[in-house]
Amino acid sequence: MTRINYKIEDFEGPLDLLLVLISKNKMSIADVEIITIINQYLAVINDAEENDLDTASEFIDMAARLIYLKSVYLLPKDDEGEKLKAELQGQLIEYSRAKKAAELMRARFIGDRIFLRPARVIQEDYSYSIVHPVDDLIKGYARLADRSLNRTPPATERFEPIVNAPVVSVSSKIYTLLKNLIKKNVDSIHTAFAGMRSRSEAVAMFLAVLELVRAHRIAVDSDGGMQLLRKEKETK
């Protein structure tokens, strides 16, 4: 048989060397002739030591494991050899699949064929070179200023409700509220504001209530009830 010679550093590990030996002998992992593979593996290790190569410890460890497997496997009627062989075959199958997956990923990898040049330094030009029509500039300025070139003054009718609104004085509402309290026509905030016809009238009534409360002429409870306070006559 032709002697097989290898260098240990050509393999990624002892399982890789075993796979090469199995392939070289045209065997399958499931039907490997364990004695033949062990003998060839030990021959490679011995050549490495004879040639004074730096043999990795993992190769020596595998060699010791294979020697033990060979010795156990040669014993008659011993199941331990078959168990050790099956264990080694399982490791070889798993390693073979991982190696095929790595080769597939390596074939799809294209990063080593892509080259990027350094980023170019671009001189920035801040000058505004676009030319706009004058009409567009005027319209743009009018929009920014919230104005319109065709803006017309508001109609007089829009100011009439404001100008012609009746002025309601606070003093008149004070007089009205006190009179209604005396006549007992009003007993709460709600009845005091009933019948208000304009915002000015309601504001005047609100200020009148505040003024009378401040002057201790009326009292308003938490429920909105309102009552008139009688001033005691001053005694000498």
C-alpha positions as CSV (number, residue, x, y, z in Angstrom):
1,M,0.0,0.0,0.0
2,T,1.3,3.5,-0.9
3,R,2.5,5.3,2.2
4,I,0.4,8.4,3.0
5,N,2.4,11.4,4.2
6,Y,0.9,14.7,5.6
7,K,2.0,17.6,7.5
8,I,0.1,18.3,10.7
9,E,-0.1,22.0,10.2
10,D,-2.2,21.5,7.0
11,F,-5.2,20.4,9.1
12,E,-7.4,22.4,11.3
13,G,-7.6,19.6,13.9
14,P,-7.5,15.8,14.4
15,L,-11.0,15.4,13.1
16,D,-10.1,17.2,9.9
17,L,-7.1,14.8,9.5
18,L,-9.4,11.8,10.1
19,L,-11.9,13.0,7.4
20,V,-9.1,13.4,4.9
21,L,-7.9,9.8,5.6
22,I,-11.4,8.5,5.2
23,S,-11.8,10.3,1.9
24,K,-8.4,9.2,0.7
25,N,-9.4,5.5,1.4
26,K,-12.7,6.1,-0.3
27,M,-14.7,5.1,2.8
28,S,-17.9,6.5,4.2
29,I,-18.1,7.6,7.8
30,A,-20.8,5.0,8.6
31,D,-18.8,2.1,7.2
32,V,-15.3,3.2,8.1
33,E,-12.6,0.5,8.7
34,I,-11.5,1.8,12.1
35,I,-8.3,-0.2,12.3
36,T,-7.1,1.1,8.9
37,I,-7.8,4.7,9.8
38,I,-6.2,4.4,13.2
39,N,-3.0,2.9,11.8
40,Q,-2.8,5.7,9.1
41,Y,-3.5,8.4,11.7
42,L,-0.8,7.1,14.0
43,A,1.6,6.9,11.0
44,V,1.0,10.6,10.3
45,I,1.7,11.5,13.9
46,N,4.9,9.4,14.0
47,D,6.1,11.1,10.8
48,A,5.4,14.5,12.4
49,E,7.5,13.6,15.4
50,E,10.3,12.1,13.3
51,N,10.5,15.2,11.2
52,D,10.7,17.2,14.4
53,L,7.5,19.2,13.6
54,D,5.6,21.2,16.2
55,T,2.8,18.7,16.8
56,A,-0.3,20.2,18.5
57,S,-1.4,18.7,21.7
58,E,-4.9,18.0,20.4
59,F,-3.4,15.6,17.7
60,I,-1.5,13.7,20.4
61,D,-4.6,13.5,22.5
62,M,-6.6,12.0,19.6
63,A,-3.8,9.6,19.0
64,A,-3.9,8.3,22.5
65,R,-7.7,8.0,22.2
66,L,-7.4,6.0,19.0
67,I,-4.8,3.7,20.5
68,Y,-7.1,2.9,23.3
69,L,-10.0,2.4,20.9
70,K,-7.8,0.0,18.8
71,S,-6.8,-2.0,21.8
72,V,-10.4,-2.3,23.1
73,Y,-11.8,-3.0,19.6
74,L,-9.5,-6.0,19.1
75,L,-10.7,-7.7,22.2
76,P,-13.1,-10.5,21.6
77,K,-16.8,-10.1,22.4
78,D,-16.4,-6.5,23.9
79,D,-19.2,-4.0,23.3
80,E,-17.1,-1.1,24.5
81,G,-15.2,-0.9,21.2
82,E,-18.4,-0.6,19.2
83,K,-19.6,2.2,21.6
84,L,-16.3,4.1,21.2
85,K,-16.4,3.6,17.4
86,A,-20.0,4.9,17.3
87,E,-19.0,7.9,19.4
88,L,-16.1,8.8,17.1
89,Q,-18.3,8.3,14.0
90,G,-20.9,10.8,15.5
91,Q,-18.2,13.4,16.0
92,L,-16.9,12.9,12.5
93,I,-20.4,13.3,11.0
94,E,-21.1,16.5,13.0
95,Y,-17.7,17.9,12.1
96,S,-18.3,17.0,8.4
97,R,-21.6,18.9,8.3
98,A,-20.1,21.9,10.0
99,K,-17.2,22.0,7.5
100,K,-19.7,21.8,4.6
101,A,-21.7,24.7,6.0
102,A,-18.5,26.7,6.4
103,E,-17.5,26.1,2.8
104,L,-21.0,27.2,1.7
105,M,-20.8,30.4,3.7
106,R,-17.3,31.0,2.3
107,A,-18.6,30.6,-1.2
108,R,-21.3,33.2,-0.6
109,F,-18.9,35.7,1.1
110,I,-18.0,38.6,-1.2
111,G,-16.6,41.0,1.3
112,D,-13.0,40.3,0.3
113,R,-13.8,41.4,-3.3
114,I,-15.2,44.8,-2.4
115,F,-12.9,47.7,-2.1
116,L,-13.9,51.2,-1.0
117,R,-12.0,54.3,-1.6
118,P,-11.6,56.9,1.2
119,A,-14.3,59.5,1.5
120,R,-13.7,62.6,-0.6
121,V,-13.6,66.0,1.0
122,I,-16.1,68.2,-0.7
123,Q,-15.7,71.9,-0.6
124,E,-19.1,73.3,0.5
125,D,-20.5,76.2,-1.5
126,Y,-22.9,78.3,0.6
127,S,-23.6,80.9,-2.1
128,Y,-27.3,80.9,-3.3
129,S,-27.3,80.6,-7.0
130,I,-31.0,80.2,-7.8
131,V,-32.7,83.2,-9.5
132,H,-36.4,83.9,-8.5
133,P,-38.9,86.2,-10.3
134,V,-39.6,89.4,-8.5
135,D,-43.3,88.6,-8.2
136,D,-42.5,85.3,-6.4
137,L,-40.4,87.2,-3.9
138,I,-43.1,89.7,-3.2
139,K,-45.7,87.0,-2.8
140,G,-43.4,85.1,-0.5
141,Y,-42.8,88.1,1.7
142,A,-46.5,88.8,1.9
143,R,-47.2,85.3,3.1
144,L,-44.4,85.5,5.8
145,A,-45.8,88.8,7.0
146,D,-49.3,87.3,7.1
147,R,-50.5,89.9,4.6
148,S,-52.2,89.8,1.3
149,L,-51.5,92.2,-1.6
150,N,-55.2,92.3,-2.3
151,R,-56.3,92.6,1.3
152,T,-59.4,94.8,1.8
153,P,-60.4,96.5,5.1
154,P,-63.1,94.7,7.0
155,A,-66.7,95.7,6.5
156,T,-68.3,98.3,8.8
157,E,-71.1,95.8,9.7
158,R,-68.6,93.6,11.5
159,F,-67.9,96.4,14.0
160,E,-71.5,97.4,14.6
161,P,-72.2,94.7,17.3
162,I,-69.1,95.8,19.2
163,V,-69.6,99.6,18.9
164,N,-73.3,99.5,19.5
165,A,-73.2,97.1,22.4
166,P,-74.9,98.6,25.5
167,V,-72.6,99.5,28.4
168,V,-73.8,97.9,31.7
169,S,-72.3,99.5,34.8
170,V,-71.4,97.5,37.9
171,S,-73.2,99.9,40.2
172,S,-76.5,99.3,38.4
173,K,-76.1,95.6,38.9
174,I,-75.3,96.1,42.6
175,Y,-78.5,98.1,43.0
176,T,-80.5,95.4,41.1
177,L,-79.1,92.5,43.1
178,L,-79.7,94.2,46.5
179,K,-83.2,95.0,45.5
180,N,-83.9,91.4,44.4
181,L,-82.4,90.0,47.6
182,I,-84.6,92.3,49.7
183,K,-87.7,91.3,47.7
184,K,-86.4,87.7,47.9
185,N,-86.6,87.4,44.1
186,V,-83.0,86.0,44.2
187,D,-81.7,83.3,46.5
188,S,-78.7,81.9,44.6
189,I,-76.0,82.6,42.1
190,H,-78.0,80.8,39.4
191,T,-81.1,82.9,39.9
192,A,-79.0,86.1,40.0
193,F,-77.6,85.3,36.5
194,A,-80.9,84.1,35.1
195,G,-82.2,86.2,32.2
196,M,-78.8,87.7,31.2
197,R,-79.1,88.9,27.6
198,S,-75.5,89.9,26.9
199,R,-71.9,89.2,27.9
200,S,-71.5,92.7,29.2
201,E,-74.5,92.3,31.5
202,A,-73.2,88.9,32.9
203,V,-69.7,90.4,33.5
204,A,-71.2,93.4,35.3
205,M,-73.3,91.1,37.5
206,F,-70.3,88.9,38.3
207,L,-68.3,92.0,39.4
208,A,-71.3,93.2,41.4
209,V,-71.4,89.9,43.3
210,L,-67.7,90.1,44.1
211,E,-68.0,93.7,45.3
212,L,-70.9,92.9,47.6
213,V,-69.1,89.9,49.1
214,R,-66.0,91.9,49.7
215,A,-68.1,94.6,51.4
216,H,-69.8,91.9,53.6
217,R,-73.2,92.9,52.2
218,I,-74.1,89.4,50.9
219,A,-72.9,85.9,51.6
220,V,-72.5,83.0,49.1
221,D,-72.2,79.4,50.4
222,S,-70.5,76.4,48.8
223,D,-73.7,75.4,47.0
224,G,-74.2,78.8,45.4
225,G,-76.9,79.9,47.9
226,M,-76.9,83.7,48.4
227,Q,-78.3,85.8,51.3
228,L,-78.4,89.4,52.4
229,L,-76.4,90.4,55.5
230,R,-77.9,93.0,57.8
231,K,-75.5,95.5,59.2
232,E,-75.8,96.1,62.9
233,K,-76.2,99.7,64.0
234,E,-73.1,101.1,65.4
235,T,-73.3,101.8,69.2
236,K,-71.6,104.6,70.9
